Amino acid sequence: MSDMHLPSAAGGKIMLVGLGPGSHEHLTARARAAIAEADTVIGYVTYIRLVAELLEGKEVIKKSMTEELDRAIEAFDRARQGRKVALISSGDAGVYGMAGPTFEVLFQAGWTPESGIEVEIIPGASALNTCAALVGAPLTHDFCAISLSDLLTPWPTIARRLDAVAAADFVVALYNPKSGRRTRQIVEARRLFLRHRRPDTPVAIVKSAYRPKQRVEFTTLEKMTECDIGMLSTVLIGNSNTFVQHGLMVTPRGYHNKYDVESGATHSGEQAGRSLSTGLTGWLAGLHSSGLGAAELAALHRLPEDYIAALLAEAPTPDDTEEAAA
Ligand SMILES: C[S@@+](CC[C@H](N)C(=O)[O-])C[C@H]1O[C@@H](n2cnc3c(N)ncnc32)[C@H](O)[C@@H]1O
């Protein structure tokens, strides 16, 4: 990298551009404009190919998959020469993309937001959004993303996260599920999930979303490792309420907890526009009036005993008392 103490030419800019899934229809107007504004475009060869017709007259720097830091260093060097650089990522640049490594390189070199090189992050639809859109509505309740890549993350860290989110009943999007060399990670993910989830939990595997080789496969947690999964696949694992109907994977938002979904009538004890009777206030009231101890309540609700004990030690608020009386 160039010496940071050399003066920078004015006007340098780094644009971290998320391309979305890779089809032109899903490239945002701002992403297109950022590429048009750039003098230099840097990216992984496949992403450069995705936007090839927008690159005429520009300096194009193609890098391999593993050269993320090189891409960031190159972008910084060019920006210091006063150039406008678009660093392109698939999906969103901030989701397992170039945004993090770029800031790490910039901070390491002593860059600050005031130092004359502007940085703009241009969001794009991430694989979890685009893959979800192709299979239905799997992310309509709490979800998270876990990457199975152990190239930079120790396996015990990944395994602990898989175990925790499986137990906590999140819908999960698995990024980087499998590659030519990394074939066992998805098998271990399944093993950890099966400790907490039913074998027939719905799973959707989306490969090359919105690209010419797009493929969508529905399966179950038990059978998912038998499916065609590769570097360009995202694996969506449902929660305990997720179902598949008419070829669509849906995770209920929770309306059935409050309403009769057919008639729209509110269940007894529930009110439209108010927290559920088992929401925080109602639940606290129930804890105080249950007559049970912290250990029993902790086991009942699968929550830490010290948390329940702390709640029981606090005097019920007027709100709690009102809920208990309702
Ligand atoms: C290094 S991560 C990049 C993620 C990207 N920044 C994003 O926001 O989607 C690469 C992983 O993203 C997922 N992915 C990216 N593009 C995809 C696509 N078009 N279809 C399915 N999965 C995709 C795959 O899990 C792949 O292994």
Ligand as a Chemical Component Dictionary entry (heavy atoms), coordinates in Angstrom:
data_LIG
# 
_chem_comp.id                   LIG 
_chem_comp.type                 NON-POLYMER 
_chem_comp.pdbx_formal_charge   0 
_chem_comp.three_letter_code    LIG 
# 
loop_
_chem_comp_atom.comp_id 
_chem_comp_atom.atom_id 
_chem_comp_atom.alt_atom_id 
_chem_comp_atom.type_symbol 
_chem_comp_atom.charge 
_chem_comp_atom.model_Cartn_x 
_chem_comp_atom.model_Cartn_y 
_chem_comp_atom.model_Cartn_z 
_chem_comp_atom.pdbx_ordinal 
LIG C1  C1  C 0  -19.328 -14.367 0.203  1  
LIG S1  S1  S 1  -21.055 -14.575 0.388  2  
LIG C2  C2  C 0  -21.603 -13.067 -0.322 3  
LIG C3  C3  C 0  -22.968 -12.651 0.143  4  
LIG C4  C4  C 0  -23.474 -11.389 -0.527 5  
LIG N1  N1  N 0  -22.688 -10.228 -0.148 6  
LIG C5  C5  C 0  -24.943 -11.140 -0.233 7  
LIG O1  O1  O 0  -25.280 -10.160 0.439  8  
LIG O2  O2  O -1 -25.769 -11.954 -0.702 9  
LIG C6  C6  C 0  -21.391 -15.766 -0.835 10 
LIG C7  C7  C 0  -22.637 -16.596 -0.496 11 
LIG O3  O3  O 0  -23.804 -15.807 -0.725 12 
LIG C8  C8  C 0  -24.857 -16.638 -1.163 13 
LIG N2  N2  N 0  -25.287 -16.144 -2.494 14 
LIG C9  C9  C 0  -24.767 -15.077 -3.152 15 
LIG N3  N3  N 0  -25.412 -14.894 -4.321 16 
LIG C10 C10 C 0  -26.360 -15.857 -4.405 17 
LIG C11 C11 C 0  -27.349 -16.209 -5.377 18 
LIG N4  N4  N 0  -27.507 -15.495 -6.509 19 
LIG N5  N5  N 0  -28.166 -17.269 -5.129 20 
LIG C12 C12 C 0  -28.043 -17.983 -3.995 21 
LIG N6  N6  N 0  -27.122 -17.696 -3.037 22 
LIG C13 C13 C 0  -26.294 -16.655 -3.237 23 
LIG C14 C14 C 0  -24.326 -18.062 -1.216 24 
LIG O4  O4  O 0  -24.608 -18.674 0.030  25 
LIG C15 C15 C 0  -22.836 -17.816 -1.339 26 
LIG O5  O5  O 0  -22.090 -18.930 -0.858 27 
# 
loop_
_chem_comp_bond.comp_id 
_chem_comp_bond.atom_id_1 
_chem_comp_bond.atom_id_2 
_chem_comp_bond.value_order 
_chem_comp_bond.pdbx_ordinal 
LIG C1  S1  SING 1  
LIG S1  C2  SING 2  
LIG S1  C6  SING 3  
LIG C2  C3  SING 4  
LIG C3  C4  SING 5  
LIG C4  N1  SING 6  
LIG C4  C5  SING 7  
LIG C5  O1  DOUB 8  
LIG C5  O2  SING 9  
LIG C6  C7  SING 10 
LIG C7  O3  SING 11 
LIG C7  C15 SING 12 
LIG O3  C8  SING 13 
LIG C8  N2  SING 14 
LIG C8  C14 SING 15 
LIG N2  C9  SING 16 
LIG N2  C13 SING 17 
LIG C9  N3  DOUB 18 
LIG N3  C10 SING 19 
LIG C10 C11 SING 20 
LIG C10 C13 DOUB 21 
LIG C11 N4  SING 22 
LIG C11 N5  DOUB 23 
LIG N5  C12 SING 24 
LIG C12 N6  DOUB 25 
LIG N6  C13 SING 26 
LIG C14 O4  SING 27 
LIG C14 C15 SING 28 
LIG C15 O5  SING 29 
# 
